[in-house]
Amino acid sequence: MHVAEQDRLREVAVGAALAAGQLLRHHFGRPQQVEHKGEIDLVTALDRQAEATIVERIRAVFPDHAVLAEEDTWGDARGEHRWVIDPLDGTTNYAHGYPVFCVSVAYEHAGHVVLGVVYDPLREELFLGEAGGGASLNGRPLRVSATANLRESLLITGFPYDRAQFPHVVRLLGALLDRSQGVRRSGAAALDLCYVAAGRADGYWERFVRPWDVAAGTLIVAAAGGRVTDFRGGPFDVHCGEAVATNGTIHDELLGGLAAAGG
């Protein structure tokens, strides 16, 4: 990929994330128009407005690129160029006025995510990762933590929308609570992953995730020097439905904890 093209992709991704984030910040804390996609899976009018903002900016510059988004898709998903976006990661938080949410924008080239942007509009934190180009937070380099073992690690996880999966998820949670220094659950997978990239947490695991939940964040972790796999330690793919992301040092130990709990 030529440097000029890479610069243009980065500029569009960052601009789209900032524009959507500013929209979300402007309306945050106000009464929301909420619909249910499932029993506990919400979508707001702001999800759709933010998605339209991102898609409009992308397709104005790259009209032939496909877009896979949480609420809709555009173009040929089998093509060489595709964007994977979550316009509002943390919809339930947003709908309740809980101040943890973000915008996630990733770009895939020939099936590989090579650019990821996650923007937290309330904290004005812009996380950026590029394959082979490192990761940054508001322009400052990011690096994963140096925590050497699971017992001293702070971990993050998430819960699925399918209540039938709760017993399995709670079993894994209990096992890792016992093996680590602590486990957090924020409700925004993209931010969780960025916190691993920034060294604010040491590891993350989650099942039943969708491509737009993790596409940008997993790349940012890898670009910050971390390791990302599936639950068995195999190569990560945004479509595999699960992710384990760590600083690398504790990765095998975290995988072992998950396996011991039936993960």
N, C-alpha and C positions, 0 to 999 in steps of 0.2 A: 504494500500500500504506500503510495506517495505521501510525502510529508504534508503537502498542501491539502490533499484529500483528508488525511488524518486530522489536520487542524480544523477543517471545515466540519467534520463529523463531531469533533469535540465541542466546537462553538455552538452547533445546533443542539446537541444534547444538553449542554449547560444552560443555554438560553431557554430551552423548553422546560427544563426542570425548575428554573428560577421563576418563569412566568406562571407555571401551574402552582408553585409554592406560594407566590404572592397572592394569587387568587384564594387559595385555601386559608392563608393567614388573615386576609381581609374579612372572611366570613366566619372565622372560627369563633365559637362561643355564642353564635346566634342560633335561633331555632332552625332545625334542619328538616328538610323534606326527606323522609326515610322510607325505603321499601325493603321487603324481605326477599332475598333470593333463596333462603332456606330458613330452617327453624331459628338459627342464631346467626345467619350470614346476612349482613346488611349491605345496602348500597344507598348512597345519598345523591341528591341532585348535584352536589359539588364533585362527587366522583366523576360524573359524566361531563360536567363542565371542564374540569381539569384535564380529563382525557382528550376532549375536543381541542383544548388549547395546545396540548403536546402534539397531537396528530397533525393539526393544522401547520404548526411550525416545521415539523419534520417533512411533511409532504410538499410544503412550499419550496423546499430546497432539493428534496430527493423524491420526486413524484413517482418514481418507479420502485421505491423501496416498500417492502411489505411491513405491516405493523401488527404485532400480536399484543393486544391489551386485555385488561381484566374484563372490560365490558363489551368489547367488540374487536373485530379484526378487519384489516384492509390489505388488499393485494394478494399476491401469490406467495403463500408461506413456504413453498419449495424453492423459491429463488435464492440467489446468492446473497442478497442484502435483506436483513430483517431487523426491526426494532422490537424489543420486548419491554413493555412499560406497565407500571402500576401507578396510576395517577394519584392515588391516595392509599398508601399502605398504612393501615391502622384506622380503617373506616369506623369500627365500633368505638374506638377511643374518640375519634373526631365527633361522632354523633352524640356522645355523652359529654363532650367538653373536656375530655381527659387529654392533657397536652403532650401526647406522644404520637406522632404520625410523620409521614414523609412522602416524598415523590421519588419514584425509582424509574430510571431510564437506562436501558442497555441496548447496545448495538451488536448484532451478530453478523459476521462475514463468513460465508460458506459453512454455516452451522456452528461456528465457534464464537463465543462472546469475546469481543476484543476491546470493548469500551463500556464502562459503567459509571453512572452518576446517581448519587442519592443526595437529596436536599431536604434538610430539616428546617422548615421556614420559621419556626418559633425561636430556635436557637441560632438561626442564620448560619448553619453549618453545611458546607457543600463538600461532600466526599467524592473523590474522583479516582478511578483506576483504569489503567490501560495495559493490555497484554504487552509485556516487555518494556513497559515504561514507568512502572512504579505506581504508587498511590499517594494521594495528598488530601489534606483537609484545609480548605480555604487557602490553597496554594502552598501549604507547609507539608513536607514529606511525612508519610505515615509509616509506622512500623509496628508489627505485632509485639506482644509482650515477651518477656524472657522467663516467665514462670516455668519452673522445671518439672513440676509434678501435679497430679490431679488433686491431691489433698489440699494444696494451697491455691487452687484455681477458683476463680469466679466464672460460673457458666451461665448461659442463657438458653432458653428453649421457648417453644410456642405450643399452643393447643389447637387441634383441628376444629372445624365447624360441625363435624359429624359426631354426635354424642355417643354413637355406638363404639367409637374408638377411644373413649375416655379411659376405660379400665387399663388398656395397653399403655396409654400415654402416662397415666398416673403411676403405673408400675415402674416405668423408666425414670420418671421424675424422682420417685422415692429412692431408687437405687443410686442415682447420681447425687441426690442431696446427702446421702450417707457417705459418699466417697469424696466429696469436694468441700470447698470452703463455703459455698453457697450457690444457689440457682435463682436466677431472675426470669421474669416473664413480662415483657413490655407490651406485646400485642402488635408489633411492627417488625416483621422479619428482616426487612432491608436495613433498618437501623440496628437491629441486633448484630447483623453481620458486620456492619461498619464499626460497631463498638469493639468487636474482636480485632478488626484491622487496626484500630486506633490504640489497642492495648488496654482498653477500659474493661474488657473481659478477656478471658483466656480461651474459651471454647463455646461452641454453639451446636446444638443438634435439633432437628425437627423432622417429623414425617408429615405426609399429606400436604406438602407444599406444592404450589403451582409455579410454572416458569417465571411469571412476572414477580413472584414473591422474592426470588433468590437470584435472578440472572445478574443484576448489577452488583449486589452485595457480595456474592461469592467471588466474582472477579476482583473486587476491591480487596478482599481478604488475601487472595493469591498474590495480587500485585504488591501487597504490603509485607510479603514474606511468609504468609501463612500457608496452611494446607487445607484442601477441600476434597472430600470424598463422599461416597455413599456410605451406608451403615456397615458395609462389609469391608470398607477400606479400598473399594474399587474406584475407578475413574468417575468423577462427578459429571453428570449431565443434567441440564436444567429441566429435562422432561422425566427424570427418574422418580420424582415425587418425594425425595428425601435428601437431606444434606447434613454433613458433619463438617464443621469448619473450626480450626483451632490455630494456635500459634505455631503448630508443628511439633513442638516438644512434647506436649501432652496428648497428641493425637491418638497414638496406639493405646494409651491407657484409657482414654475416653471410649474408644471403640470397644475395648475389653469390658468396660463397665456396662455399655449398652448390650453387648452380647450376653453377658452374665445375667442380665435382667430379661432376656428374651427379645431384645431389640432387633 
